[in-house]
Amino acid sequence: MTQSAEDALKVIQSHPEGVLQSELWKILEVDSRKCSRLVKKLLDDGLVERVEFRKEGIKTYLLRATRRPVDPLLILAGEELVPCIGCDMECNVIECPRLLDWMYQLAICEVEE
């Protein structure tokens, strides 16, 4: 994926409610033609979805990032599941007792091996 396509995807992902394609090219500071090519690439790769949208009577598109399955390797360390998955505690990651305990247990397991 090109840097411009990555930048476009990051902008779209940062707007969970979606971003208008007519606004995206302004945010990226590219012309509308280049923006259309970037959006087509993201659509073809299945990274975004596009819904027709009318703004002040003018047709445009609302772009939203598609939800992709989470790679299990991103939430596992060894055979241990990261405790933050599904956690409903509002905490500071640096001081989270569950996360610190989990990290401590991982360190002990690595030393024993």
Residue, then its C-alpha position, 0 to 999 in steps of 0.5 A: m500500500t502506498q504512503s498516500a493510501e496508508d494516510a487515507l486509511k488512517v484518516i478514515q479509521s480515525h473517524p469511526e462514524g465515517v468521513l465524507q470523500s469530499e472532505l477526505w481529499k481536503i484533509l489529505e491536501v490532494d486533488s479530488r482525482k487522486c483521492s478517488r484513486l486512493v479510495k478505489k485502492l482501499l475499496d479494492d483491498g476491502l479496507v473501507e466501505r463506501v455509502e452514497f451520501r447527500k450533503e446539501g443536495i450534492k452526492t458524495y460518499l461516506l467512507r468507513a473502515t471495514r472491521r477486520p478480524v483481529d490477528p490472534l498473534l496480536i493479543l497473545a503472548g506465548e499461550e497467554l491472552v492479554p488481560c486487557i481483552g474484554c476488560d471493563m476496568e478504566c485504568n492507566v496501562i502503566e499502573c494496571p494491576r491485571l496487566l502488571d500481574w500478567m507481564y510478571q507471569l510472562a517474565i517468570c515463564e520465560v526465566e523457567e524455560 
